[in-house]
Amino acid sequence: MIQKIDHLGIAVRSLDEAVQYYEQVLGLKCSGKEEVPSQKVKIAFFQVGAVRLELLAPTSSDSTVAQFLEKHGEGVHHVAFSTDNINEQLSKAKDAGCRLIHEIPIQGAGGRQAAFLHPKSTHGVLTEFCSVEIEQKDNV
């Protein structure tokens, strides 16, 4: 079952510039940074109440975030929901007719399992399922 909105992914061109904005203008504090090689991104994390913001900057021009930036510019990239059973959630989505980007979960930020649903079958919103949160680390 879905537990909560886990995070909002926001695509940015420069992680350093975006972190500066979120800290200096909004007064938020970056709680950590991480590189996720499987997704070809660097991520900066901000906790805002019960929801985390993840700023996503591509580490390669062929990453999906780089392609998103090229097509749409900076902005909201995806909405992520935490679930206590990611495989069951994927199965339910597939049975309901959703197009899965990942049939099998991949390793995401913080070592958590993650899988995405294609926005063409989710009313235009790239949707992520992620396993219930484990301790976050800073490895960038």
Backbone as a chain_set.jsonl record, in Angstrom:
{"seq": "MIQKIDHLGIAVRSLDEAVQYYEQVLGLKCSGKEEVPSQKVKIAFFQVGAVRLELLAPTSSDSTVAQFLEKHGEGVHHVAFSTDNINEQLSKAKDAGCRLIHEIPIQGAGGRQAAFLHPKSTHGVLTEFCSVEIEQKDNV", "coords": {"N": [[0.821, -1.186, 0.0], [0.367, 2.278, -0.65], [2.101, 4.619, 1.279], [2.64, 7.37, 1.696], [3.163, 10.653, 0.173], [6.341, 10.672, -0.825], [8.509, 12.142, -1.938], [9.222, 15.04, -4.007], [10.589, 15.253, -7.136], [12.821, 17.468, -8.61], [14.007, 18.779, -11.509], [17.116, 20.198, -12.288], [19.578, 22.324, -13.783], [22.049, 23.091, -12.671], [23.262, 21.868, -9.781], [24.587, 23.125, -7.641], [23.872, 25.884, -7.941], [21.089, 25.691, -7.665], [20.824, 24.615, -5.079], [21.841, 26.749, -3.616], [19.845, 28.69, -4.091], [17.565, 27.449, -2.826], [18.479, 27.371, -0.198], [19.297, 30.072, 0.421], [17.23, 31.811, -0.474], [14.766, 30.54, 0.124], [15.28, 29.632, 2.65], [15.701, 27.032, 3.446], [17.413, 24.004, 4.509], [19.954, 22.115, 3.14], [19.943, 18.707, 3.423], [21.603, 16.694, 2.633], [23.623, 15.173, 0.064], [23.841, 13.156, -2.866], [25.122, 10.861, -5.274], [23.648, 9.046, -7.857], [24.538, 6.615, -9.695], [23.199, 4.747, -11.391], [21.05, 6.167, -12.363], [22.239, 8.304, -13.441], [22.539, 10.831, -12.164], [23.048, 13.571, -9.849], [21.985, 14.294, -6.592], [20.392, 16.579, -4.419], [19.08, 16.919, -1.186], [16.204, 18.136, 0.511], [14.328, 18.581, 3.379], [10.987, 19.24, 3.882], [8.675, 19.718, 6.026], [6.69, 16.861, 6.08], [7.418, 16.02, 3.599], [9.957, 15.406, 1.215], [12.158, 17.282, -0.824], [13.813, 16.619, -3.814], [16.463, 17.678, -5.544], [17.494, 17.284, -8.797], [20.252, 16.805, -10.759], [21.693, 16.242, -13.896], [24.344, 13.901, -14.577], [25.292, 13.114, -16.917], [24.947, 13.609, -20.416], [23.202, 11.884, -21.624], [21.348, 11.075, -19.784], [18.078, 10.494, -18.327], [17.154, 12.705, -16.959], [18.661, 14.778, -18.08], [17.596, 14.701, -20.661], [14.96, 15.387, -20.067], [15.362, 18.032, -19.132], [16.261, 19.221, -21.491], [13.992, 19.061, -23.091], [11.866, 20.156, -21.525], [12.89, 22.059, -19.785], [13.95, 23.441, -16.586], [12.33, 22.253, -13.613], [9.456, 20.684, -11.981], [9.936, 17.273, -11.95], [9.146, 14.645, -11.181], [6.737, 12.831, -9.119], [6.94, 11.089, -6.129], [5.898, 8.189, -4.428], [5.938, 6.555, -1.338], [5.992, 3.106, -0.559], [4.997, 0.117, 1.108], [5.293, -2.239, -0.179], [6.758, -2.564, -2.931], [6.829, -4.205, -5.222], [4.265, -5.342, -5.285], [2.803, -2.989, -5.626], [3.67, -2.187, -8.167], [2.679, -4.323, -9.662], [-0.1, -3.99, -9.286], [-0.429, -1.527, -10.583], [0.306, -2.201, -13.2], [-1.637, -4.144, -13.786], [-3.818, -2.475, -13.82], [-3.496, -1.203, -16.172], [-1.42, 0.6, -16.503], [1.554, 1.833, -17.985], [4.683, 0.574, -17.38], [7.843, 1.864, -16.594], [9.888, 0.653, -15.299], [9.903, -2.697, -14.842], [10.96, -4.23, -12.91], [12.091, -3.264, -9.734], [14.655, -0.761, -9.31], [17.857, 0.271, -7.943], [17.633, 3.146, -6.079], [17.994, 6.508, -4.82], [19.591, 6.759, -1.638], [19.858, 4.047, -1.349], [17.456, 2.841, -1.587], [14.766, 0.922, -3.025], [13.353, 1.57, -6.201], [10.939, 2.449, -8.714], [9.519, 3.433, -11.814], [6.543, 4.793, -13.306], [5.24, 5.276, -16.536], [4.653, 8.554, -17.799], [2.739, 8.813, -19.824], [0.736, 7.121, -19.185], [-0.188, 7.999, -16.81], [-1.601, 10.341, -16.598], [0.099, 12.377, -17.417], [2.021, 12.758, -15.428], [5.133, 11.893, -14.322], [5.581, 9.162, -12.377], [6.79, 7.801, -9.393], [7.413, 4.871, -7.536], [8.654, 4.101, -4.392], [10.583, 2.219, -2.052], [9.86, 1.934, 1.454], [11.332, 4.39, 3.52], [14.819, 4.285, 4.285], [17.776, 4.853, 6.272], [19.263, 7.875, 5.257], [22.14, 8.758, 3.322], [25.179, 10.631, 2.785], [26.905, 10.834, 0.025], [28.261, 12.226, -1.982]], "CA": [[0.0, 0.0, 0.0], [1.059, 3.562, -0.636], [2.179, 5.159, 2.633], [2.615, 8.835, 1.689], [4.015, 11.266, -0.841], [7.696, 10.588, -0.273], [9.281, 13.298, -2.372], [9.045, 15.631, -5.333], [11.856, 15.379, -7.859], [12.88, 18.717, -9.371], [15.158, 18.772, -12.41], [17.871, 21.454, -12.336], [20.803, 22.238, -14.587], [23.202, 23.217, -11.778], [22.91, 21.531, -8.406], [25.116, 24.154, -6.743], [23.046, 27.084, -8.036], [19.757, 25.404, -7.128], [20.957, 24.497, -3.618], [22.007, 28.117, -3.12], [18.514, 29.303, -4.096], [16.717, 26.847, -1.798], [18.988, 27.745, 1.122], [19.349, 31.516, 0.661], [15.952, 32.481, -0.727], [13.672, 29.874, 0.838], [15.672, 29.386, 4.031], [15.755, 25.603, 3.735], [18.761, 23.492, 4.706], [20.25, 20.887, 2.414], [20.213, 17.646, 4.407], [22.557, 15.731, 2.098], [23.766, 15.037, -1.387], [24.17, 11.788, -3.263], [25.151, 10.554, -6.693], [23.02, 7.769, -8.172], [25.078, 6.276, -11.015], [22.24, 4.032, -12.246], [20.158, 7.155, -12.954], [23.105, 9.35, -14.005], [22.17, 12.095, -11.527], [23.43, 13.964, -8.497], [20.769, 14.721, -5.92], [20.465, 17.297, -3.149], [17.854, 16.659, -0.461], [15.668, 19.146, 1.426], [13.127, 18.115, 4.063], [10.002, 20.303, 4.093], [7.602, 19.004, 6.712], [6.723, 15.416, 5.863], [7.799, 15.748, 2.21], [11.326, 15.758, 0.846], [12.431, 17.736, -2.18], [15.059, 16.106, -4.365], [16.935, 18.399, -6.717], [18.156, 16.307, -9.654], [21.092, 17.373, -11.818], [22.277, 15.141, -14.66], [25.799, 13.732, -14.631], [25.59, 12.696, -18.283], [24.006, 14.191, -21.379], [22.228, 10.884, -22.059], [20.465, 10.678, -18.686], [16.68, 10.892, -18.533], [16.984, 14.065, -16.436], [19.199, 15.676, -19.113], [16.604, 14.731, -21.741], [13.843, 16.165, -19.548], [15.76, 19.439, -19.139], [16.331, 19.662, -22.892], [12.639, 19.148, -23.634], [10.93, 20.925, -20.695], [13.55, 23.031, -18.921], [13.955, 23.109, -15.17], [11.02, 22.206, -12.973], [9.046, 19.425, -11.358], [10.252, 16.121, -12.795], [8.314, 13.51, -10.804], [6.168, 12.688, -7.785], [7.259, 9.753, -5.625], [5.096, 7.666, -3.336], [6.568, 5.427, -0.658], [5.109, 1.955, -0.442], [5.556, -0.968, 1.909], [5.505, -3.395, -1.05], [6.929, -1.966, -4.257], [6.477, -5.17, -6.266], [2.801, -5.412, -5.327], [2.325, -1.725, -6.184], [3.922, -2.261, -9.611], [1.738, -5.293, -10.214], [-1.414, -3.343, -9.322], [-0.41, -0.502, -11.633], [0.318, -2.888, -14.495], [-2.96, -4.753, -13.964], [-4.762, -1.389, -14.089], [-3.225, -0.682, -17.505], [-0.322, 1.574, -16.546], [2.813, 1.456, -18.644], [5.782, 0.619, -16.435], [9.189, 2.116, -17.098], [10.675, -0.403, -14.655], [9.131, -3.875, -14.44], [11.638, -4.678, -11.691], [12.666, -2.088, -9.081], [16.081, -0.479, -9.42], [18.361, 0.954, -6.764], [17.5, 4.589, -6.162], [18.695, 7.296, -3.8], [19.576, 6.215, -0.287], [19.848, 2.595, -1.379], [16.078, 2.364, -1.622], [14.25, 0.397, -4.281], [12.517, 2.547, -6.893], [10.444, 2.08, -10.034], [8.741, 4.534, -12.379], [5.438, 4.585, -14.235], [5.362, 6.208, -17.657], [3.667, 9.637, -17.711], [1.663, 8.685, -20.814], [-0.364, 6.345, -18.602], [-0.465, 8.534, -15.46], [-2.137, 11.695, -16.786], [1.17, 13.337, -17.646], [2.915, 12.908, -14.28], [6.074, 10.807, -14.086], [5.273, 8.686, -11.031], [7.759, 6.86, -8.841], [7.175, 4.136, -6.304], [9.914, 3.814, -3.717], [10.42, 1.448, -0.824], [9.811, 2.732, 2.674], [12.622, 5.054, 3.732], [15.886, 3.823, 5.158], [18.651, 5.98, 6.632], [19.881, 8.604, 4.151], [23.579, 8.988, 3.453], [25.733, 11.721, 1.976], [28.066, 10.224, -0.626], [28.72, 12.989, -3.143]], "C": [[0.873, 1.26, 0.0], [0.958, 4.135, 0.777], [1.987, 6.673, 2.654], [3.289, 9.333, 0.419], [5.395, 11.318, -0.206], [8.518, 11.814, -0.652], [8.803, 13.807, -3.722], [10.422, 15.758, -5.937], [11.809, 16.617, -8.732], [14.156, 18.717, -10.197], [15.796, 20.161, -12.452], [19.117, 21.25, -13.193], [22.056, 22.252, -13.709], [22.757, 22.945, -10.348], [23.376, 22.618, -7.442], [24.26, 25.417, -6.76], [21.664, 26.856, -7.426], [19.798, 25.281, -5.609], [21.073, 25.888, -2.996], [20.655, 28.827, -3.05], [17.665, 28.764, -2.948], [17.168, 27.225, -0.39], [18.858, 29.248, 1.38], [18.0, 32.203, 0.498], [14.823, 31.862, 0.09], [14.004, 29.565, 2.297], [15.679, 27.925, 4.433], [17.206, 25.172, 3.907], [18.919, 22.183, 3.945], [20.656, 19.823, 3.434], [21.175, 16.593, 3.892], [22.572, 15.759, 0.587], [24.2, 13.616, -1.683], [24.244, 11.702, -4.777], [24.543, 9.17, -6.878], [23.461, 7.39, -9.592], [24.081, 5.583, -11.939], [21.279, 4.986, -12.944], [20.907, 8.324, -13.586], [22.702, 10.742, -13.502], [22.919, 12.29, -10.22], [22.179, 14.557, -7.884], [21.128, 15.494, -4.662], [19.095, 17.173, -2.497], [17.491, 17.822, 0.458], [14.407, 18.562, 2.058], [12.23, 19.316, 4.32], [8.777, 19.641, 4.717], [7.76, 17.51, 6.493], [7.201, 15.03, 4.464], [9.227, 16.206, 1.958], [11.326, 16.287, -0.596], [13.757, 17.122, -2.598], [15.387, 16.907, -5.618], [17.796, 17.439, -7.512], [18.945, 17.018, -10.74], [21.755, 16.22, -12.57], [23.805, 15.111, -14.564], [26.255, 13.303, -16.022], [24.534, 13.274, -19.22], [22.972, 13.175, -21.872], [21.335, 10.384, -20.917], [19.04, 11.138, -18.978], [16.428, 12.299, -17.999], [17.534, 15.081, -17.436], [18.205, 15.799, -20.271], [15.383, 15.541, -21.323], [14.165, 17.654, -19.608], [15.784, 20.003, -20.555], [14.931, 19.92, -23.454], [11.746, 20.136, -22.87], [11.563, 22.062, -19.911], [13.475, 22.593, -17.465], [12.538, 23.095, -14.617], [10.715, 20.846, -12.396], [9.221, 18.291, -12.364], [9.343, 14.935, -12.473], [7.763, 13.639, -9.387], [6.435, 11.249, -7.36], [6.384, 9.409, -4.428], [5.849, 6.527, -2.67], [5.521, 4.334, -0.472], [5.793, 0.87, 0.376], [5.768, -2.231, 1.079], [5.569, -2.913, -2.496], [6.536, -2.932, -5.37], [4.973, -5.322, -6.403], [2.222, -4.145, -5.953], [2.523, -1.695, -7.696], [2.933, -3.201, -10.29], [0.338, -4.704, -10.321], [-1.488, -2.309, -10.442], [-0.474, -1.148, -13.012], [-1.047, -3.505, -14.79], [-4.023, -3.708, -14.292], [-4.502, -0.722, -15.438], [-2.13, 0.355, -17.594], [0.889, 0.982, -17.25], [3.946, 1.64, -17.64], [7.081, 0.958, -17.153], [10.119, 1.042, -16.554], [9.739, -1.533, -14.24], [9.659, -4.417, -13.118], [12.26, -3.446, -11.053], [14.179, -1.997, -9.268], [16.541, 0.164, -8.118], [18.289, 2.452, -6.995], [18.32, 5.265, -5.077], [18.55, 6.645, -2.435], [19.552, 4.708, -0.225], [18.454, 1.99, -1.413], [15.726, 1.808, -2.991], [13.307, 1.431, -4.884], [12.079, 1.989, -8.24], [9.503, 3.187, -10.508], [7.636, 4.036, -13.294], [5.53, 5.654, -15.306], [4.275, 7.283, -17.593], [2.54, 9.553, -18.741], [0.491, 7.877, -20.267], [-0.734, 6.834, -17.2], [-0.908, 10.0, -15.533], [-1.034, 12.746, -16.808], [2.156, 13.514, -16.514], [3.82, 11.681, -14.175], [5.924, 10.417, -12.626], [6.289, 7.64, -10.614], [7.154, 6.163, -7.637], [8.538, 3.904, -5.687], [9.624, 3.064, -2.429], [10.43, 2.39, 0.369], [11.22, 3.17, 3.031], [13.543, 4.309, 4.686], [16.802, 5.005, 5.414], [19.335, 6.554, 5.399], [21.359, 8.802, 4.397], [24.019, 10.087, 2.51], [27.001, 11.194, 1.326], [28.496, 10.943, -1.905], [29.99, 13.708, -2.765]], "O": [[1.961, 1.288, 0.574], [-0.109, 4.138, 1.39], [1.274, 7.205, 3.505], [3.903, 8.562, -0.319], [5.583, 11.943, 0.837], [9.144, 12.444, 0.201], [8.097, 13.125, -4.465], [11.328, 16.314, -5.316], [10.87, 16.802, -9.506], [15.258, 18.661, -9.65], [15.11, 21.167, -12.629], [19.635, 20.139, -13.307], [23.009, 21.517, -13.967], [21.97, 23.7, -9.777], [22.642, 22.992, -6.528], [23.953, 25.965, -5.701], [21.132, 27.733, -6.746], [18.909, 25.786, -4.922], [20.464, 26.161, -1.961], [20.354, 29.492, -2.059], [17.104, 29.543, -2.178], [16.341, 27.382, 0.508], [18.368, 29.657, 2.433], [17.672, 33.098, 1.277], [14.015, 32.579, 0.679], [13.11, 29.27, 3.089], [15.665, 27.606, 5.622], [18.122, 25.887, 3.501], [18.115, 21.262, 4.092], [21.593, 20.015, 4.208], [21.537, 15.681, 4.635], [21.673, 16.288, -0.068], [24.842, 12.959, -0.863], [23.509, 12.395, -5.481], [24.877, 8.234, -6.152], [22.833, 7.795, -10.57], [24.11, 5.806, -13.149], [20.745, 4.657, -14.003], [20.305, 9.214, -14.186], [22.545, 11.687, -14.276], [23.361, 11.338, -9.576], [21.406, 15.237, -8.558], [22.045, 15.122, -3.929], [18.07, 17.303, -3.165], [18.357, 18.416, 1.1], [13.515, 18.099, 1.347], [12.667, 20.302, 4.913], [7.944, 19.072, 4.012], [8.841, 16.957, 6.697], [7.37, 13.846, 4.173], [9.648, 17.262, 2.431], [10.592, 15.801, -1.456], [14.714, 17.108, -1.823], [14.681, 16.826, -6.624], [18.726, 16.842, -6.969], [18.376, 17.75, -11.55], [22.318, 15.319, -11.948], [24.463, 16.149, -14.482], [27.449, 13.147, -16.275], [23.367, 13.407, -18.85], [21.97, 13.561, -22.475], [20.641, 9.379, -21.069], [18.821, 12.052, -19.773], [15.579, 13.016, -18.529], [16.935, 16.139, -17.624], [18.001, 16.892, -20.798], [14.83, 16.294, -22.125], [13.35, 18.45, -20.073], [15.371, 21.141, -20.781], [14.716, 20.877, -24.197], [10.965, 20.867, -23.479], [10.855, 22.941, -19.419], [12.993, 21.503, -17.157], [11.664, 23.824, -15.085], [11.577, 19.97, -12.324], [8.714, 18.351, -13.484], [8.825, 14.288, -13.383], [8.243, 14.432, -8.577], [6.194, 10.309, -8.118], [6.162, 10.231, -3.539], [6.347, 5.63, -3.351], [4.338, 4.603, -0.258], [7.015, 0.726, 0.339], [6.357, -3.196, 1.567], [4.555, -2.863, -3.192], [5.959, -2.506, -6.371], [4.458, -5.419, -7.516], [1.263, -4.213, -6.722], [1.648, -1.232, -8.427], [2.416, -2.901, -11.366], [-0.34, -4.895, -11.331], [-2.485, -2.227, -11.159], [-1.217, -0.698, -13.884], [-1.552, -3.403, -15.907], [-5.011, -4.012, -14.961], [-5.204, 0.218, -15.81], [-1.924, 0.94, -18.658], [1.196, -0.203, -17.123], [4.143, 2.734, -17.112], [7.378, 0.394, -18.206], [11.022, 0.577, -17.248], [8.878, -1.343, -13.38], [8.916, -4.983, -12.316], [12.895, -2.653, -11.748], [14.879, -3.005, -9.37], [15.721, 0.557, -7.287], [18.816, 2.966, -7.981], [19.223, 4.665, -4.494], [17.517, 6.055, -2.119], [19.259, 4.134, 0.824], [18.29, 0.777, -1.285], [16.327, 2.186, -3.996], [12.553, 2.088, -4.167], [12.767, 1.157, -8.831], [8.786, 3.796, -9.713], [7.765, 3.01, -13.961], [5.859, 6.805, -15.018], [3.108, 6.968, -17.361], [1.488, 10.162, -18.547], [-0.613, 7.931, -20.808], [-1.493, 6.178, -16.487], [-0.62, 10.792, -14.636], [-1.199, 13.852, -16.294], [3.056, 14.347, -16.619], [3.342, 10.567, -13.966], [6.117, 11.246, -11.736], [6.609, 6.72, -11.367], [6.471, 6.783, -6.821], [9.483, 3.547, -6.391], [8.579, 3.24, -1.802], [10.947, 3.505, 0.293], [12.18, 2.417, 2.864], [13.13, 3.785, 5.721], [16.612, 6.066, 4.819], [19.914, 5.821, 4.598], [21.79, 8.991, 5.534], [23.318, 10.429, 1.558], [28.047, 11.108, 1.969], [29.042, 10.316, -2.813], [30.565, 14.42, -3.589]]}, "num_chains": 1, "name": "protein.A"}
